[in-house]
């Protein structure tokens, strides 16, 4: 039996944030072989990849201090959108110039006449109110299905915040008449580690001796305060801090009421397939650091260029890409189908097939919290139960919130600081 005052479940940014505060009073366990969680990185044939397009644009002082020891590259946040063979600067609503005149005219007319919905009941109404029905149906609805894996009418609006620019009429018309240089993205610059992938940012701690990797907790006795792992380790704790997904932790709690488990199972998260591509050379036409794909017959929602984020992410003279595909529960695409789809997109738009060195698929069970209608109600029921059992939830999936990596790190720090006070 291993005794500890604080037991931290999960070695992603949130768990690391908690450990950096609690130090030797805590033990952190994670089932992976390295820290970082969804922010970890991996290598294939000398190429370094992340799990999706991670970049830091944090303005939080504590996180800036945490990251300052890592040498970084700074990038302008310029990205593109792919739609029916055309490339539009992001965000598309402000950069309609490449579209056919008929499409632009219809979008602008509908944007001017869009309804003003003060309190949208769902994400669909939020989109139509902000962009008009024509733009919503042409762009936003398609991307919603690909990224969130549901129709926009099934999503709430609590996650939207400033993540999408709501343009003025003048901005839409200006961007339809000519290419514009103004960047309307919510962050103007983004940082990335020079070496080691994104894991160099959020896969480190000043207390590595307090970390136990390759340790999967399979049972928690909340009365005795004992957590048991699949490799036979047992931890006796005073306080439990968890970034484990709510639907998972409720399934391993001793005597968790059936109604709580049922509610937790109503919470949906998307899974992600990363399709990582290494090229033999630099003969690749890459439009931007990352780009969005709207066509429904292409399974990918986004793609980014690891070798553009840092030249150290690929062997000298070579380039790389990673496509992101999202799904809920079961995927309709096999690994081979995703590989073939990536190859088809590359050959049509970016490079020759002979330039490809390899294509590999890896999968993450938990990618994004899906903000289905009534999700918050179900989430709060589960969180209240965990708190009643003296379990402190942190992180994107532990709190079931849309947290960026810096926000996740701070959720762990803040929770730990409250415990120490």
Order of alpha helices (4+ residues) and beta strands (2+ residues): beta-alpha-beta-beta-beta-alpha-beta-beta-beta-alpha-alpha-alpha-alpha-beta-alpha-beta-beta-beta-beta-alpha-alpha-beta-beta-beta-alpha-beta-alpha-beta-alpha-beta-alpha-alpha
